[in-house]
Amino acid sequence: MSAKEIVRENISDFASRLEAMTIDEVFDAMSLLEKYSEDDVSEREETLPRISLVEEEIERRFPGQKLAPYRDWKQAQPLLW
């Protein structure tokens, strides 16, 4: 799924779908949304709440670790940068 599709999706549907995603899918969604928020300023109001949802999901899965698991995953993905 692309960031544009995530942004267009109903936010409550995205939140429900997020719970069922694998951790790699969650991290991928976060990466897509971060890049999209930097590239498409006009949709930032729609993108930021979804980024917050993904952050909450990561913190729920990795209590007390904040976003460290995501940052570690991101560093291990050489094609993202």
N, C-alpha and C positions, 0 to 999 in steps of 0.2 A: 504494500500500500504506500502511496506517496504522501508527502506532507500535505499537499493540496487537498487530497481526499480526506485526510484526517481533519483538517481545518473545516471542510465543508460538512463533515459528519455531525449529526446532533451530538452535543457534548455529553448528554446522559448515555447515549448509545456507545460513545467512545469509552466512557468510564466503565461501563459494563463489560465491554470487549477487552479492555485493558486488564481486568482481573483474570481473564482466561488466557492471556498471552504467556508464552514462555519468557524467561528472563532475557533471552537474546532478542525476542520480538519487542519487549519493553525497551531495552537499550537502543534498538534500532529506531523505534518510534521517537525516542528522546533525541537521538542524533538528527533524524530528519527534521523534527520540529525546531531544534536549535538553529540548524542551517537555514531553514525556511524563514525563521524570525529575523535573521540577519539579512537575508536576500530580499524579502518582500515586506517592506515596512508598512505598506498599505493594509496588510492583514494582521498586523501585530496584535490588535485587540482580540482577534479570534485565536491567535496562536498562543499567547501567554497563558490563558487559563488551561489550555491543554498541556502545556509544559508543566504547569503546577500539578495537574493530575498525575502526570507521569512521575514527577518527583515524589509525590506522596506514595505512589505505588512502589517505587524503589525503596523508599524509607520503610514502608510496611514489610517488604520482603527481607530487608537487611536492617533490622532495628539497631539504632545507635551508630550506624556507619555513615549516615548522611548520604552523600552521593559518591563516596569512595569506590564502591564496586563499579559504578558506571564510568568513573574517570579511568579506572584500571582497564576496563573493557575497551574504552575508547583508545587508550594508548596502545592496546594490542591489535588495533585495526589499522594497519598501515595505509590502506586504500582510502580511508576517510579523510586523510589530510593530504 
